């Protein structure tokens, strides 16, 4: 089956946190026999900050972020059996969503894949003319990369025919334990771009503990933090390429996950960083959100913090031996239950079941 996937970027993680999610799921689907084309705009300097070359598992089409470029890639939607519009492309989101619906064959599956469902739902509640809300009657399915029952219930209440969470996971071929790298040596590291709905939580869960523990060292990676005032024991690394993630996760005594406001509020939304850190056998400290125990067991496979003081307390008590034990337990759990092979099997089953139903109806 042919998949036409319209997303932010497959080849670059620059201002694009969904990159490893796309890679993990689509590479597994390709191994299952899907013929995939990924369409991404040349925007936000992503092509100048590529992490990977165009992969063998998908045809990569980078189109100009222009009206003509948009028309050229939408014209190819009609050749696909499954047409996917992902959220957060960044340019022409409204036109892409309506365009894939208009250009897809009548017998094709049409999907919206939401990689920031909590934020999208908030926008839909505030805007009766939201493009996703208007598109739902024409879509066969909504997939999300998190959110659990609250997101499923919200999407179905808005009129989605079906909503299924396909959670982030680990690709052990790309994220795994490696030797420490002194560039990333510290007591606590955090990796994430500076975004308006995350900054206050980073101040609480990362900068507040740094202030409280002046004798310990902290490292922050990601775009946008260079202009942020920080304590003197915090180093800013800037953009961390995917190839550096393993060393970034393996080297510090612990690494921190901080959810964005909407994801923390709705729960059941582990970021890619959670599984990438666990895959590297890192000792992970995460801010508290509902559903964490569905993915990792608190105090055994992950440390959970309700606020910055909890983070500081965890760091103060964390010995290298306990950090190692937590990281190894997390790695064992995600390899058993949270890999992209398992997520790919879930998506493959969904696609084949829906296509089978469509053939029977025809």
Order of alpha helices (4+ residues) and beta strands (2+ residues): beta-alpha-beta-beta-alpha-beta-alpha-beta-alpha-alpha-beta-alpha-beta-beta-alpha-alpha-beta-beta-alpha-beta-alpha-alpha-beta-beta-alpha-alpha-alpha
